[in-house]
Amino acid sequence: MSLQSEITKATIESVRSSLMRHMPSSPQRNYYLWGISNDNPYRNDFLQMVGVNQLINLSCQMIGDLIEPDDQQTVAQYCGRINAYFMYEIISDNLANGLSSLCVIDDNASSRRDILHVFNHVMVSRLKGEHNSTAEMMRPVESLTQSISSFAQSITPRKHQACINAYLSQCPDVTQQEIEYGVWPILVANIESCYELAEYMSHFQVGDLLSQGFIDRYQGVTTTIQVDHGLPLNELVRMGTHTVSVVPVLAYFAGVLTEIIRVEPKLHSIIQDGTLADALTTSAVIVRLTNDAGMLLTLSQNERKTLSAGLQQHYQNHAADIDAIDHLLMSTPDEYTMLTRLQKDLLHGEFNICLHNLAYTNSVGEALTLLENNMANLSELFYRSQTHLHDLLASIDRRMTNRTLSNLIAGFVRFHEMIYAEPYNSNIGEYVA
């Protein structure tokens, strides 16, 4: 069996097991159990829209060249565990769609902020050792979640509708309302699966890096959805770096590959002196920047000026129809493919390092100038971070007995650079770290 097949099988089994152990009994749980089963005629669409397919692809990209054939089945089981957690995480993360500074506030934005505030607080409490029932701690927002459509919050609502129609035809006693507005059990399962993952890895040397990475992520999300003013670009980068899950993911796979599959006797030294933490954090910076800016980071100074001039000309040609920077960026001609990451976050109202401060400018012209400055500064940071990561990985190679760890980190970063260069609405681009 190929590695892809092994990971797919293990992920589906881990999701099924997690649904039964972590998600409260509910129509939502039954729907997800059906969704991953062969009873679902749109099974592949379901796995794509809840993120499972891309999680499997990421796992294969990360470890495919790093393990021996005899280790495939064991490693696939560990991939399945973290992929099950991330399936929930993608759904939970969608609740923040529409909460960015440039987004027109919708009717339930305040409710979603309140839900996410409680969710993040409970998650951090559990990760720090709180033993009270997750379901009970999440109970205060259960009724609030019933006003939120999980389909509308996703980036693939049409695929959801096709799947739910097929499910309702097989299960006529269930209503669409129960599924579409049933996000609360997913939030509970998200917290419990993350806690279980962190608890298991706490017995390994990478455990502290993993748990702190998760804590930083959820505390960072709370900060980003509450900020209502402009911030220095370096502070936005810091916030954005925390909210991606790069550090805990890489810490997890570092533990699997260097503590479980093949013990690396010198791992302790690069944990003790902070080298591994630095490498993971620098990777997070690169992934965050590519997530938010994509191909814009690789433009030369002249290319950025040409782009800015083109945007300015587009604005002048359509000034009567464009009254805000988001309208300008969303109305550009098709040849402006390098804007795909900005357009994705504008469309879905997601936090974006490049865009956040543009909401607090006084004119489209001022916003364009700030965007050009942001691109220049972030491009410089991107290349500086790449150089720093290269040096860190070279140092790790010199100190370890093999290149497994450095190849893991480098491969992870390359994968995200690849997918974030693609249109966000393509299958390969339909994934958020």
Summary of the structure (lengths in Angstrom):
residues: 433
radius of gyration: 21.6
end to end distance: 27.3
largest distance: 66.1
contacts: 1450
relative contact order: 0.12
helix: 73%
strand: 0%
